[in-house]
Amino acid sequence: MDTTEILTGFTDELWQSSPHTISSRVFYARKWLDFASRPPEKWDRALVIRFLKRLEAEGYAKGTQRNIFQIVKRVFDVVQVTWPMGKRGAPKVQASDVIKSALELDEIRAMVEVAKAGHLQADHSCFLALSTTYGLRREELVRVRGEHIDYEMERIWVDTCKGGVQRYHLIPREIVPYLRSHDFSRAYSLFDMSRLYGEIEKAAGLPHRDGAGFHAIRRPLDTILVQWDYIRCKIFLRWKLTGDMALAYVTLDPLKVDREVFEVHPFLPFWRK
């Protein structure tokens, strides 16, 4: 079986899943196939272990590694090759692996100020603008491409991860210059995103704290918005709706929610002149 046939078989088994779930899992299945680059009959335990080490080197969190591990196992099933890792081979997630750092408002303001002053490179300022506006995770940041942005319609497509809702967002005018200055044709890795965050942190004169990254911007944004309006917060931050049937029936227009959120957004005023 070639890559196309394997991915077709893999996708067929997900026929009951949401389009986003299918897209996300196929992405990681393809990542495995690109890494393996050999016929399935030659896949073995050593190859899977090297792949897991590659994921760790690229900056994937333990929980994400564990999810990808299960996706790779399903690919083995599709090609009918015996899974070599046993029942307990999945990456283990310890409590110490989950560090939930969150920035204070004055720290986020300091980051924005160095961007506005021109002390950051264009890509640093762009990703900071996207993070502070939409609460994008590292993986969501690396997925943004030039074709996802329509300046005329003032919209951006967000390819959400972790089972969240993929959707268009409105682009507030405050961040447009920072998006336009960035070359979206360049590819970035999760490791790149961690490095960029550290460089922004340093330029702003902030001490580094363990576990801090772009998620440390998403958390305070969620904390503030959820106290303002729980439903609109979940829609704006694209939280998955699984298990929340009451919210699943909500018919609010996401773009209207964007406008409402922008009126109370805690970080957007930092970008204004």
BAFI-3210 file (N, C-alpha, C; in Angstrom, 3 decimals, decimal comma, padded with zeros to 6 digits):
// residues 273
n [1|2|3|4|5|6|7|8|9|10|11|12|13|14|15|16|17|18|19|20|21|22|23|24|25|26|27|28|29|30|31|32|33|34|35|36|37|38|39|40|41|42|43|44|45|46|47|48|49|50|51|52|53|54|55|56|57|58|59|60|61|62|63|64|65|66|67|68|69|70|71|72|73|74|75|76|77|78|79|80|81|82|83|84|85|86|87|88|89|90|91|92|93|94|95|96|97|98|99|100|101|102|103|104|105|106|107|108|109|110|111|112|113|114|115|116|117|118|119|120|121|122|123|124|125|126|127|128|129|130|131|132|133|134|135|136|137|138|139|140|141|142|143|144|145|146|147|148|149|150|151|152|153|154|155|156|157|158|159|160|161|162|163|164|165|166|167|168|169|170|171|172|173|174|175|176|177|178|179|180|181|182|183|184|185|186|187|188|189|190|191|192|193|194|195|196|197|198|199|200|201|202|203|204|205|206|207|208|209|210|211|212|213|214|215|216|217|218|219|220|221|222|223|224|225|226|227|228|229|230|231|232|233|234|235|236|237|238|239|240|241|242|243|244|245|246|247|248|249|250|251|252|253|254|255|256|257|258|259|260|261|262|263|264|265|266|267|268|269|270|271|272|273]
n.u [000,838|000,529|001,215|-001,083|-003,131|-003,032|-003,729|-006,283|-007,609|-007,284|-008,754|-011,301|-012,028|-012,693|-015,174|-017,410|-016,603|-016,077|-015,499|-013,291|-011,948|-011,241|-009,524|-007,466|-006,460|-005,662|-003,635|-001,624|-001,296|-000,221|002,132|003,478|003,761|005,374|007,652|008,316|008,847|009,275|008,420|005,412|005,730|008,223|008,142|008,911|009,502|011,722|011,628|009,225|009,865|011,928|010,427|008,762|010,708|011,440|009,102|009,155|011,511|010,691|009,057|006,498|003,916|003,582|001,006|-000,021|001,801|001,041|-001,527|-000,884|000,575|-001,468|-002,788|-000,874|-000,804|-003,296|-002,860|-001,089|-002,909|-004,541|-002,868|-002,483|-000,334|001,483|001,263|004,015|004,484|003,222|000,904|001,514|003,115|002,700|003,449|003,922|002,028|002,877|002,036|003,856|004,476|002,581|002,391|000,948|001,382|000,587|000,348|000,518|-001,511|000,048|002,434|001,827|001,138|003,667|005,023|003,592|004,147|006,905|006,753|005,218|006,989|008,834|010,866|010,884|011,271|009,561|008,095|007,914|006,345|003,995|003,064|002,736|000,690|-001,393|-001,631|-002,290|-004,685|-006,480|-005,947|-004,357|-002,927|000,393|000,521|-001,619|-000,757|001,417|000,036|-001,162|-001,561|-000,799|-002,939|-005,046|-005,837|-007,858|-007,679|-009,325|-011,928|-011,555|-010,984|-009,866|-008,880|-008,946|-007,265|-008,081|-006,751|-006,763|-009,382|-011,100|-013,329|-013,078|-012,862|-013,791|-012,451|-013,033|-010,787|-009,318|-008,633|-006,432|-004,351|-003,703|-001,447|000,715|000,256|000,409|003,086|004,430|005,942|004,121|004,641|006,721|007,685|007,060|008,045|006,891|008,912|010,181|008,215|008,272|010,824|010,575|008,711|010,215|012,145|010,601|009,720|012,184|012,932|011,019|011,865|011,137|011,262|012,029|009,647|008,983|007,461|006,208|004,739|003,133|000,664|000,465|-000,546|-003,024|-004,407|-004,923|-006,548|-008,755|-009,591|-010,440|-012,432|-014,274|-015,429|-016,782|-018,640|-019,733|-020,652|-020,076|-017,350|-016,500|-017,218|-015,676|-013,018|-012,970|-013,493|-013,971|-017,157|-018,014|-019,756|-021,121|-024,022|-026,018|-024,755|-024,129|-026,442|-026,674|-027,216|-025,737|-024,156|-020,877|-019,167|-020,468|-020,206|-017,462|-017,277|-018,554|-016,862|-014,511|-015,134|-014,803|-012,393|-009,438|-006,781|-006,591|-006,705|-004,065|-002,695|-003,370|-002,584]
n.v [-001,201|002,233|005,620|007,199|005,268|004,151|006,363|006,815|004,465|004,797|007,152|006,303|004,703|006,574|007,557|008,262|010,377|013,911|016,501|018,051|016,398|014,289|015,642|016,458|014,005|012,722|014,416|013,825|011,131|011,229|012,518|010,515|008,642|010,063|010,216|007,493|006,439|003,991|000,658|-000,716|-003,327|-003,292|-001,756|-001,288|-001,805|-000,221|001,823|003,133|004,057|005,847|007,706|008,692|009,904|011,887|013,434|014,391|015,913|017,860|019,325|018,555|018,179|015,856|014,748|015,197|013,693|011,176|010,977|011,031|008,708|006,775|007,237|006,450|003,753|003,010|003,365|001,261|-000,816|-000,403|-001,071|-003,647|-004,607|-006,020|-004,520|-003,227|-002,290|-003,116|-003,145|-001,201|000,751|003,409|006,948|008,233|010,390|012,498|014,203|016,226|016,886|018,584|021,802|024,750|027,652|031,125|034,364|037,675|040,628|042,965|041,899|040,858|043,223|044,427|042,826|043,389|046,085|046,160|045,063|046,980|049,061|048,347|046,603|043,926|041,112|040,686|038,247|037,490|039,574|039,228|036,627|037,061|038,944|037,397|035,462|036,957|038,049|035,982|033,851|031,709|028,458|026,943|025,006|025,766|028,227|027,562|026,470|028,475|029,991|032,007|031,935|031,640|034,070|036,830|039,906|041,799|040,973|041,006|038,727|035,712|032,335|029,828|026,981|024,909|023,014|020,098|019,118|021,255|023,841|024,549|027,608|030,767|033,882|037,322|039,944|042,228|045,684|046,655|044,791|044,264|045,523|044,080|041,484|041,741|042,292|039,949|036,972|034,522|032,285|030,886|027,998|026,840|025,172|023,441|023,661|025,953|027,821|027,790|028,784|031,362|032,481|032,581|034,436|036,722|037,100|037,647|040,020|041,717|042,021|040,230|037,839|034,399|031,820|028,507|026,346|028,340|029,732|030,307|029,431|030,488|032,917|032,430|031,326|033,427|035,026|033,381|033,121|035,708|036,248|034,168|034,820|037,041|036,176|033,039|031,345|032,834|033,063|030,381|030,001|031,963|031,224|028,815|026,351|022,828|021,235|018,864|016,878|018,967|019,504|021,435|023,766|023,014|023,419|026,111|029,021|031,253|033,681|033,229|035,277|037,583|037,211|037,588|040,372|041,307|040,316|041,702|044,196|044,014|042,906|042,053|042,448|043,632|046,520|047,083|047,032|049,288|052,536]
n.w [000,000|-000,862|000,327|-000,141|-000,352|002,206|003,825|002,875|003,694|006,441|006,877|006,118|008,287|010,113|009,659|011,177|012,665|013,439|010,937|011,705|013,557|011,891|010,085|011,834|012,839|010,495|009,753|011,665|011,156|008,601|009,246|010,619|008,509|006,731|008,259|008,664|006,081|004,712|003,557|005,015|006,043|007,068|009,277|012,685|016,245|017,008|015,135|015,784|018,342|017,720|016,354|018,405|019,965|018,204|018,162|020,780|020,685|018,945|020,491|021,286|023,661|026,438|026,648|024,065|022,615|023,467|022,354|019,611|019,463|019,720|017,349|015,476|016,087|015,128|012,410|011,936|012,287|010,069|007,929|008,521|010,054|012,686|015,830|017,531|020,115|022,429|025,278|027,120|026,130|025,538|025,738|028,995|031,032|033,478|036,549|036,913|034,358|033,496|033,456|034,251|033,460|033,691|032,415|033,840|033,404|033,116|032,261|029,768|028,510|028,499|026,669|024,308|024,059|023,393|020,884|019,505|019,623|017,791|018,431|018,093|015,857|012,693|012,526|015,202|016,265|014,797|015,551|018,259|018,184|017,092|019,082|021,415|020,619|019,767|021,434|020,525|020,420|020,411|018,332|016,768|015,914|014,226|012,169|010,723|007,614|004,700|002,922|004,591|005,462|004,849|003,952|002,824|003,468|006,098|007,712|009,293|009,055|011,471|012,223|014,357|017,124|019,325|019,269|019,117|017,777|014,429|012,702|011,066|012,098|012,873|011,950|013,975|013,436|014,739|014,744|012,125|010,696|011,761|010,973|008,212|007,860|008,103|006,779|005,664|004,231|005,184|006,961|010,269|013,293|016,280|018,130|017,170|017,819|020,608|020,996|019,846|021,580|023,948|023,177|022,808|025,402|026,653|025,323|026,315|028,836|030,803|033,432|032,934|033,354|034,481|032,167|030,764|027,859|024,698|025,524|028,010|027,590|026,515|028,704|030,744|029,127|028,674|031,355|032,003|030,044|030,457|032,842|032,107|030,085|029,803|027,653|025,311|025,627|025,282|022,617|021,314|021,955|020,784|022,011|022,306|021,843|022,763|025,083|026,135|025,687|025,915|025,101|022,540|021,123|020,892|018,941|018,291|016,226|015,283|014,288|015,082|017,781|017,943|017,491|019,771|021,752|021,151|022,091|024,815|025,140|026,847|026,004|023,466|023,586|024,239|021,855|020,519|019,252]
ca.u [000,000|001,274|000,740|-002,462|-004,026|-003,059|-004,501|-007,689|-008,127|-007,314|-009,869|-012,555|-012,371|-013,118|-016,335|-018,382|-015,996|-016,301|-014,481|-012,077|-011,253|-010,636|-008,407|-006,384|-005,859|-004,975|-002,394|-000,612|-001,026|000,706|003,416|004,118|004,121|006,523|008,822|008,654|009,455|009,664|007,224|004,846|006,233|009,513|007,938|009,197|009,517|012,775|011,172|008,212|010,564|012,611|009,377|008,373|011,797|011,350|008,005|009,625|012,487|009,973|008,356|005,137|003,660|003,402|-000,364|-000,143|002,558|000,221|-002,598|-000,289|000,921|-002,663|-003,067|000,081|-001,273|-004,412|-002,282|-000,612|-004,086|-005,017|-001,994|-002,462|000,993|001,404|001,714|005,178|004,760|002,548|-000,200|001,973|004,193|002,345|004,109|003,222|001,855|002,967|001,543|004,928|004,542|001,518|002,673|-000,015|001,780|-000,302|000,936|-000,271|-001,830|001,150|003,464|001,370|001,279|005,085|005,353|002,990|004,840|008,165|006,367|004,805|008,167|009,681|012,007|010,757|011,239|008,200|007,374|007,636|005,216|002,803|002,560|002,273|-000,608|-002,377|-001,808|-002,993|-006,036|-007,345|-005,555|-003,920|-001,900|001,559|000,231|-002,523|000,063|002,216|-000,869|-001,664|-000,943|-001,236|-004,261|-006,066|-006,122|-008,515|-007,647|-010,466|-013,087|-011,123|-011,221|-008,775|-009,311|-008,146|-007,279|-007,992|-006,336|-007,350|-010,801|-011,887|-014,120|-012,396|-013,777|-013,283|-012,523|-012,800|-009,472|-009,401|-007,699|-005,230|-003,250|-003,483|-000,068|001,642|000,037|000,885|004,547|004,984|005,993|003,414|005,060|007,762|007,161|007,572|007,787|006,532|010,144|010,350|007,274|008,796|011,980|010,079|008,100|011,300|012,797|009,679|009,792|013,458|012,905|010,134|012,489|010,426|011,970|011,398|009,055|008,834|006,209|005,613|004,739|001,962|-000,509|000,414|-001,350|-004,390|-005,067|-005,559|-007,617|-009,897|-010,027|-011,165|-013,635|-015,265|-016,148|-017,664|-019,746|-019,263|-020,956|-019,305|-015,944|-016,262|-017,296|-014,553|-011,768|-013,096|-013,468|-014,782|-018,497|-018,323|-020,125|-021,853|-025,117|-026,747|-024,028|-024,154|-027,652|-026,631|-027,207|-025,082|-023,270|-019,522|-018,584|-021,083|-019,552|-016,165|-017,465|-018,883|-015,661|-013,544|-015,526|-014,373|-011,141|-008,477|-005,458|-006,627|-006,318|-002,607|-002,172|-003,767|-001,558]
ca.v [000,000|003,485|006,577|007,601|004,156|004,022|007,477|006,602|003,458|005,411|008,104|005,554|004,202|007,714|008,125|008,794|011,491|015,250|016,881|018,516|015,234|013,584|016,451|016,436|012,673|012,452|015,203|013,090|009,879|011,577|012,821|009,213|008,036|010,809|009,843|006,077|006,397|002,628|-000,189|-001,086|-004,607|-003,046|-000,953|-002,065|-001,096|000,800|002,951|003,851|004,746|007,003|008,687|009,313|010,807|013,046|014,267|015,074|016,915|018,936|020,122|018,111|017,854|014,422|014,362|015,155|012,523|009,997|010,938|010,668|007,302|005,992|007,396|005,580|002,379|002,777|003,203|-000,130|-001,665|-000,227|-001,807|-005,025|-004,942|-006,205|-003,386|-003,753|-001,560|-003,686|-002,379|-000,154|001,491|004,810|007,940|008,447|011,795|012,691|015,504|017,206|017,267|019,555|023,065|025,697|029,029|032,156|035,687|038,783|041,599|043,897|041,174|040,809|044,585|044,669|042,143|044,148|047,373|046,010|044,840|048,271|049,917|047,852|045,889|042,501|040,768|040,668|037,021|037,549|040,488|038,622|035,534|037,653|039,556|036,318|034,820|037,824|038,335|034,800|032,792|030,549|027,573|026,828|024,236|026,565|029,277|027,037|026,068|029,645|030,224|033,236|031,751|031,654|035,449|037,646|041,264|042,544|040,589|041,136|037,437|034,740|030,974|029,205|025,515|024,627|021,678|019,551|018,843|022,480|024,194|025,332|028,626|032,083|034,974|038,666|040,495|043,625|046,524|046,929|043,839|044,068|045,815|043,056|040,317|042,047|042,364|038,608|036,072|033,311|031,131|030,185|026,959|026,869|023,985|023,741|024,113|027,355|028,641|027,911|029,682|032,712|032,981|032,919|035,661|037,819|037,218|038,297|041,394|042,486|042,126|039,393|036,628|033,187|030,919|027,149|026,015|029,495|029,716|031,028|029,029|031,352|034,065|031,929|031,061|034,610|035,482|032,535|033,437|036,987|036,172|033,238|035,540|037,987|035,446|031,671|030,814|033,576|032,697|029,080|030,161|032,759|030,470|027,610|025,138|021,741|021,217|017,517|016,792|020,170|019,492|022,703|024,718|022,535|023,910|027,570|029,452|032,550|033,868|033,386|036,567|038,565|037,005|038,258|041,815|041,531|040,064|042,776|045,348|043,809|042,146|042,674|042,688|044,436|047,921|047,215|047,178|050,569|053,588]
ca.w [000,000|-000,841|001,327|-000,446|-000,008|003,664|004,381|002,509|004,615|007,770|006,893|006,051|009,622|010,927|008,975|012,133|013,386|012,891|009,937|012,371|014,109|010,754|009,600|012,814|012,918|009,228|009,813|012,426|010,443|007,519|009,882|010,843|007,231|006,205|009,062|008,468|004,739|004,336|003,439|006,320|006,556|007,724|010,475|013,875|017,531|017,014|014,325|016,565|019,427|017,140|016,041|019,667|020,348|017,304|018,654|021,985|020,273|018,271|021,495|021,566|025,063|026,681|026,329|022,608|022,180|023,748|021,350|018,330|019,634|019,426|015,918|014,773|016,307|014,204|011,067|011,896|012,096|008,698|006,998|009,014|010,569|014,137|016,645|018,259|021,356|023,593|025,853|028,026|025,473|025,287|026,599|030,258|031,396|034,912|037,013|036,740|032,951|033,235|034,128|033,702|033,718|033,156|032,551|034,368|032,356|032,882|031,524|028,376|028,012|028,248|025,420|023,209|023,935|022,646|019,493|018,959|019,531|016,722|018,985|017,778|014,442|012,161|012,867|016,629|016,481|014,198|016,378|019,510|017,898|016,947|020,383|022,364|020,119|019,665|022,354|019,756|020,950|019,525|017,135|015,947|015,299|013,113|011,088|010,003|006,315|004,046|002,303|005,641|005,831|003,831|004,491|002,297|004,272|007,491|008,348|009,349|009,358|012,515|012,180|015,787|017,534|020,547|019,119|019,147|016,596|013,409|012,189|010,723|013,058|012,372|012,273|014,424|012,681|015,530|014,499|010,693|010,261|012,225|010,127|006,862|007,824|008,285|005,629|006,065|003,434|005,935|007,859|011,641|014,103|017,666|018,778|016,766|018,577|021,974|020,922|019,609|022,815|024,866|022,711|023,120|026,857|026,968|024,815|027,185|030,144|031,763|033,862|032,418|034,342|033,974|031,508|030,091|026,406|024,204|026,302|029,186|027,175|026,340|029,992|031,335|028,250|029,008|032,718|031,990|029,210|030,999|033,890|031,413|029,468|029,628|026,325|024,307|025,812|024,661|021,169|020,845|022,100|019,957|022,823|021,766|022,414|023,230|026,490|026,543|024,727|025,974|024,268|021,163|020,477|020,822|017,545|018,158|015,089|015,808|013,931|015,970|019,071|017,839|017,682|021,177|022,543|020,915|022,903|026,203|025,085|027,768|025,435|022,248|023,811|024,303|020,496|019,959|019,315]
c.u [000,880|000,611|-000,718|-003,451|-004,145|-003,916|-005,985|-008,327|-008,253|-008,514|-011,209|-012,988|-012,865|-014,427|-017,375|-017,853|-016,303|-015,222|-013,179|-011,266|-010,549|-009,398|-007,208|-005,682|-005,131|-003,652|-001,293|-000,299|-000,028|002,097|004,188|004,606|005,321|007,793|009,268|009,376|010,010|008,390|006,722|005,398|007,589|009,373|008,200|009,225|010,544|012,349|010,145|008,882|011,293|011,616|008,939|009,448|011,799|010,243|008,438|010,609|011,822|009,111|006,926|005,005|003,403|001,999|-000,589|000,623|001,728|-000,911|-002,055|000,099|-000,275|-003,045|-002,147|-000,334|-002,417|-003,901|-001,740|-001,781|-004,566|-004,185|-001,802|-001,049|000,894|002,005|002,827|005,382|004,085|001,487|000,263|003,084|003,917|003,101|003,275|003,199|001,837|002,411|002,582|005,077|003,543|001,759|001,816|000,342|000,792|000,325|-000,032|-000,505|-000,664|002,304|003,097|001,479|002,739|005,527|004,835|003,739|006,153|007,890|006,003|005,991|009,141|010,903|011,946|010,833|009,782|007,432|007,020|006,391|003,916|002,223|002,087|000,898|-001,697|-002,674|-002,634|-004,418|-006,953|-006,996|-005,084|-002,839|-000,731|001,205|-000,714|-001,766|000,838|001,335|-001,362|-000,864|-001,506|-002,626|-005,390|-006,512|-006,714|-008,613|-008,845|-011,726|-012,808|-011,433|-009,976|-009,344|-008,378|-008,361|-007,020|-007,525|-007,064|-008,875|-011,691|-012,563|-013,274|-013,360|-013,034|-013,441|-012,447|-011,401|-009,644|-008,317|-006,398|-004,053|-002,927|-002,046|000,933|001,473|000,615|002,413|005,212|004,930|005,383|003,800|006,141|007,128|007,839|007,208|007,331|007,753|010,413|009,457|007,737|009,981|011,533|009,470|009,183|011,996|011,915|009,738|011,055|013,460|012,057|010,702|011,811|011,283|011,258|010,841|008,831|007,456|005,575|005,779|003,497|000,688|-000,653|-000,299|-002,808|-005,113|-005,671|-006,669|-008,888|-010,463|-010,870|-012,473|-014,696|-016,055|-017,114|-018,883|-019,258|-019,461|-020,126|-017,814|-015,646|-016,300|-016,067|-013,246|-011,847|-013,001|-014,358|-016,105|-018,894|-018,642|-020,893|-023,013|-025,913|-026,076|-024,069|-025,368|-027,689|-026,462|-026,577|-024,148|-021,850|-018,894|-019,199|-020,475|-018,185|-016,305|-017,746|-017,658|-014,660|-013,865|-015,008|-013,020|-010,078|-007,146|-005,470|-006,251|-004,809|-002,006|-002,520|-002,680|-001,845]
c.v [001,260|004,439|006,966|006,516|004,004|005,122|007,358|005,578|004,000|006,342|007,383|005,050|005,318|008,316|008,699|010,009|012,825|015,566|017,333|017,347|014,466|014,327|016,364|015,081|012,289|013,208|014,419|011,740|010,129|011,887|011,528|008,612|008,738|010,430|008,418|005,854|005,022|001,790|-000,618|-002,382|-004,450|-002,127|-001,827|-001,182|000,043|002,041|003,782|004,648|005,971|008,104|009,422|010,287|012,051|013,996|015,066|016,185|018,104|019,748|019,719|017,737|016,357|013,950|014,256|013,969|011,253|009,859|010,506|009,194|006,411|006,077|006,500|004,116|002,040|002,624|001,795|-001,080|-001,616|-001,054|-003,259|-005,499|-005,008|-005,018|-003,852|-003,187|-002,139|-002,748|-001,193|000,702|002,960|005,747|008,200|009,928|011,896|014,063|016,594|017,658|018,369|020,807|024,139|027,131|029,985|033,519|036,668|039,793|042,538|043,222|041,093|042,199|044,888|044,017|042,942|045,455|047,240|045,717|046,163|049,211|049,465|047,091|044,375|042,302|040,616|039,417|036,986|038,403|039,895|037,544|036,038|038,282|038,494|035,662|035,689|038,120|037,130|033,686|031,542|029,773|027,514|026,137|024,978|027,690|028,749|026,630|027,252|029,840|031,506|033,114|031,710|033,066|036,197|039,061|042,085|042,259|040,719|039,862|036,573|033,383|030,379|027,701|025,023|023,199|021,280|019,416|020,063|022,759|025,030|026,385|029,877|033,012|036,295|039,118|041,934|044,458|046,761|046,018|043,646|044,388|044,723|041,755|040,548|042,020|040,993|037,798|034,734|032,093|030,318|029,181|027,054|025,566|024,408|024,238|025,578|028,265|028,831|028,878|031,135|033,306|033,410|034,214|036,889|038,133|037,998|039,752|042,304|042,642|041,305|038,206|035,400|032,345|029,556|026,957|027,169|029,362|030,457|030,640|029,885|032,663|033,636|031,798|032,315|035,182|034,695|032,902|034,701|036,871|035,254|033,884|036,561|037,275|034,048|031,172|031,518|033,297|031,378|029,188|030,892|031,987|029,086|026,326|024,073|021,661|019,849|017,522|017,990|020,357|020,791|023,731|024,309|023,052|025,436|027,998|030,831|032,569|034,103|034,743|037,703|038,451|037,681|039,751|042,140|041,336|041,201|044,018|045,235|043,108|042,816|043,068|043,572|045,900|048,127|047,490|048,527|051,616|054,515]
c.w [000,000|000,156|001,108|-000,042|001,513|004,281|004,037|003,441|006,024|007,894|006,885|007,428|010,544|010,425|009,928|012,903|012,714|011,855|010,586|012,926|013,005|010,267|010,534|012,833|011,641|009,187|010,518|011,791|009,314|008,079|010,145|009,532|006,608|006,956|008,744|007,140|004,359|004,238|004,819|006,896|007,247|008,940|011,706|015,119|017,547|016,243|015,094|017,682|018,894|016,798|017,303|020,149|019,471|017,774|019,881|021,638|019,599|019,236|021,774|023,048|025,207|026,303|024,833|022,046|022,362|022,722|019,989|018,333|019,262|017,955|015,102|014,915|015,345|012,769|010,903|011,638|010,644|007,722|007,421|009,354|012,084|014,883|017,588|019,666|022,601|024,153|026,688|027,427|025,260|026,212|027,850|030,598|032,914|035,284|036,795|035,293|032,617|034,066|033,483|034,100|033,061|033,430|033,207|033,248|032,072|032,137|030,043|027,751|027,662|026,944|024,221|022,989|023,170|021,177|018,832|018,771|018,451|017,195|018,754|016,273|014,001|012,559|014,351|016,900|015,951|015,103|017,746|019,322|017,786|018,289|021,329|021,911|020,227|020,649|021,639|020,488|019,962|018,215|016,203|015,249|014,099|011,935|010,260|008,722|005,694|003,446|003,326|006,006|004,643|004,386|004,025|003,117|005,774|008,286|008,305|009,740|010,399|012,480|013,602|016,056|018,816|020,466|019,144|017,819|015,642|012,887|011,741|011,922|012,304|012,781|012,738|013,746|013,434|015,162|013,026|010,267|010,638|011,440|008,743|006,770|007,884|007,004|006,024|005,226|004,160|006,903|009,219|012,337|015,493|018,429|018,439|017,596|020,020|022,010|020,746|020,876|023,805|024,483|022,952|024,611|027,256|026,525|025,695|028,590|031,216|032,175|033,326|033,563|033,701|033,339|030,754|028,583|025,959|024,956|027,559|028,881|027,027|027,682|030,628|030,462|028,531|030,384|032,752|031,220|029,798|032,134|033,298|030,840|029,095|028,193|025,266|024,419|025,106|023,139|020,646|020,897|021,480|020,767|022,191|022,532|022,943|024,721|026,997|025,573|024,739|025,070|022,799|020,397|020,377|019,367|017,359|016,952|015,606|015,480|014,754|017,359|019,061|018,116|019,145|022,074|022,375|021,752|024,339|026,280|025,955|027,136|024,187|022,486|023,871|022,926|019,889|020,176|020,489]
res [m|d|t|t|e|i|l|t|g|f|t|d|e|l|w|q|s|s|p|h|t|i|s|s|r|v|f|y|a|r|k|w|l|d|f|a|s|r|p|p|e|k|w|d|r|a|l|v|i|r|f|l|k|r|l|e|a|e|g|y|a|k|g|t|q|r|n|i|f|q|i|v|k|r|v|f|d|v|v|q|v|t|w|p|m|g|k|r|g|a|p|k|v|q|a|s|d|v|i|k|s|a|l|e|l|d|e|i|r|a|m|v|e|v|a|k|a|g|h|l|q|a|d|h|s|c|f|l|a|l|s|t|t|y|g|l|r|r|e|e|l|v|r|v|r|g|e|h|i|d|y|e|m|e|r|i|w|v|d|t|c|k|g|g|v|q|r|y|h|l|i|p|r|e|i|v|p|y|l|r|s|h|d|f|s|r|a|y|s|l|f|d|m|s|r|l|y|g|e|i|e|k|a|a|g|l|p|h|r|d|g|a|g|f|h|a|i|r|r|p|l|d|t|i|l|v|q|w|d|y|i|r|c|k|i|f|l|r|w|k|l|t|g|d|m|a|l|a|y|v|t|l|d|p|l|k|v|d|r|e|v|f|e|v|h|p|f|l|p|f|w|r|k]
***
